[in-house]
Amino acid sequence: MTTFNPSLSRPATIKRRAIGTALTVLLTALTFSLPVAAQSNITRLVVAFPPGGPVDFVARTLSETLSKELGHQVIVENKAGGNGAIAAEFVTRATPDGSTLWLTSVGAIAINPALYEKLAYNPERDFAPVSLVVNNVEVLVVGANVPFTNGADLVAASRVPGSQPLAMASSGTGSVPHLAMELLNDAAKINLLHVPYKGAAPAINDVLAGHVTGFFGDIPGLISYINAGKLKALGIAAPKRHPLLPNVKTFDEMGIPGVDSDNWYALFAAKGTPAADLNRVNQAVRRTLNNPQVRARLQASGAEPSPSTPAELAALLKKDTAKWSRVVKANNIKPD
């Protein structure tokens, strides 16, 4: 029988401890030399709306290809509520390294500051622009049985002396559909009646049912109804026609200039994110939006892929914030 001698195992034990210590030092050095985004291997794409909506669709269309471009996983996190405030505040508290991004529509970032006297976040103070993602121009639709062929017909009917104001649905007071209607009121010098709903779905349902005359909405949310003949497109609120609706004139073409409403979606990071991180994410987003499969899927939905530089997005945000602020103040619009 062999007797165990502790002294014989001491050199091996010391050697193993030395190797373990060296590995620990090496791993620690590597960890501290990597950016936080690389340590976590996750980029969070925060969406201020529930799953299944148009912003969520864009986020999930981007996520797989963006993961490949960034070299790590991108996960979509839905943080709905507060007209975008919950998602916005979450991103403002995130580490400013580009690993947490806010995908928002124009309302929460460019309209809310004018609409709400007290807002928990300040777009200029709290966020760093990353890239524009898609343009979503508005189209005016009416029920299939409404006897108008274009926006000029609707305007003419609204000008008939003694006629009742035509009822126009929106997805809520201060929403892009509401403000697009106010642009048409101002441009055509008419008085459409605003009927706010809690979201686009019930508004569209009442247009389909004939309870209200029309609705301004994003093309991605309306294109299936238009193609099915359930809704009639009367006019595009943009400087040019939309590729999915080539026969629908713009309001400019109908002699009603100034009806230009784009519910764009864009990516923002927390303020203080280093320029190198913003550029890294921006380049990955641009490559993603130029991917043929991603572009095709977005275009088929009616959204127009529109990557930009951070500076271009900052300029767009400034311009649209001023534009929508004028509309909100001129019409004394207050949130519900």
Secondary structure, DSSP 8 states (H G I E B T S, - for coil): -----HHHHHHHHHHHHHHHHHHHHHHHHHHHHS-HHHHHTEEEEEESS-TTSHHHHHHHHHHHHHHHHHTSEEEEEE---GGGHHHHHHHHTS-SSSSEEEEEEHIIIIIHHHH-SS-S--HHHHEEEEEEEEE-BEEEEEETTSS-SSHHHHHHHHTSTT----EEEESSTTSHHHHHHHHHHHHHT---EEEE-SSHHHHHHHHHHTSSSEEEEEHHHHHHHHHTTSEEEEEEESSS-BTTBTTS-BTTTTT-TT---B--EEEEEETT--HHHHHHHHHHHHHHHTSHHHHHHHHHHT-EE----HHHHHHHHHHHHHHHHHHHHHTT----
